[in-house]
Amino acid sequence: MQQATAQPDPNPTRELSLRAKAGGVGWLIFLAQLGWSIPNNAATTLLQSASVSIAPGHKLQFYALLTTVGAVAAVIGVVIGGALSDRTRSRLGKRLPWILGAGALAALGLFATGLPIPPIAVIGAYCVFQAALNATVASINALIPDYFAPAVFGRVSALGGAGVLLGTVIGSLGAAAFVTVPRVGLTIVPWTIVVAAVVVAALLPRRSSRDEPRAATGAIQFLLYLRPPKDRQFWWVFAGRFLFILALFMTVQYQFYIATDYLGLGAQAAGNLLALCSLILALSAAAATLVTGPLSDRWGRKVFIIAASAAVIVGMIPLLVTDRPWALLVAFGFGGAAYGAYLSVDAALTIDALPTRRHVAKDLAVLNASNSLPLLFAPGLAGLLVSQLGYRASFTATIVLAAAAAVCVLFVRRVR
């Protein structure tokens, strides 16, 4: 692959003073990220618990299939949604139609998974949820380069990361409240997406895209537009993000089963432990987010991404040596710090790494696919390791993947 030089924004004249600071619109990005994070995190535990009744005797296989197919839908949704967002011309701009429309569709999809429908229909509804949710996220992430100057990308990224983290806590607490009646929870939690989208649409400064040049239409032209950049550093960022998220989800995707099967807890005790784990994760992640986001604007992004990988590795060690509940608390504590540092810097890192700003949402969507693709592999890889070698083999794989993610970041020269 050729290595490209980063190209400047083709529209450098940004009239909004909001691009000079991280307030105002930054808090709307926080709210938008919070809105989708709550149901997305609640769904993990609720669907694991619901799988017991949806597919009696085959809960692991059903959940692995559900998340694998859902991850495919997520990748398709984020790439197609990002590309369509770039090409949208409307009075509301390029992003709001997708934040509103795809957000509402995502809420309906997750709502349907809680209805008394056949297993295959649950999988279909979950695919709708993942595809639409990731189309929404693609437009939310593109708001940062649309509205802000590069000098504050780190601070705005941290605000968005804080929204994701708070959503993790609220979603986990909600899941714990409904863990014994998961299908009820699945019909209640999705609507935060819609509420947040409506508030963002009402308060976001309008930037009509009607007068922007229109791209060529047609299926072939659109498929050509979907091509990712031929840029080596772009793909090193992609690989690093993929490996880091895969390392985290090797544990997170099976947190309920780790608590019940590895630690030996009952369903309610497991739900309570996971709620406490999420609280610890949130506190450590919030602390990391507050520190790393603003500092990354001064010191650079890479050092914090490498530190995040190191924290994942340290957090896994207790689970390797003991099957006591406190080990999972430690893992979530260090994992939270890792996730907070990652979230607060990641959006800024990916924007800095783009070879051009001509089609921001589409290229960011390709990079964001590296957050969804691990869901294709994490359930199968973790499930294979657990079934053949036990949970400790899965924890060891997490350590190896986190180390590999840190190595990838070292090859990114365009970003400090």
Secondary structure by P-SEA (a helix, b strand, c coil): cccccccccccccccccccccccaaaaaaaaaaaaaaaaaaaaaaaaaaaccccccccaaaaaaaaaaaaaaaaaaaaaaaaaaaaacccccccccccccaaaaaaaaaaaaaaccccaaaaaaaaaaaaaaaaaaaaaaaacccccccccaaaaaaaaaaaaaaaaaaaaaaaaaaaccaaaaaaacccaaaaaaaaaaaaccccccccccccccccaaaaaaaacccccaaaaaaaaaaaaaaaaaaccccaaaaaacccccccaaaaaaaaaaaaaaaaaaaaaaaacccccccccccaaaaaaaaaaaaaaaccccccccaaaaaaaaaaaaaaaaaaaacaaaaaaaaccccccaaaaaaaaacccccccccaaaaaaaaaacccaaaaaaaaaaaaaaaaaaaaaccccc
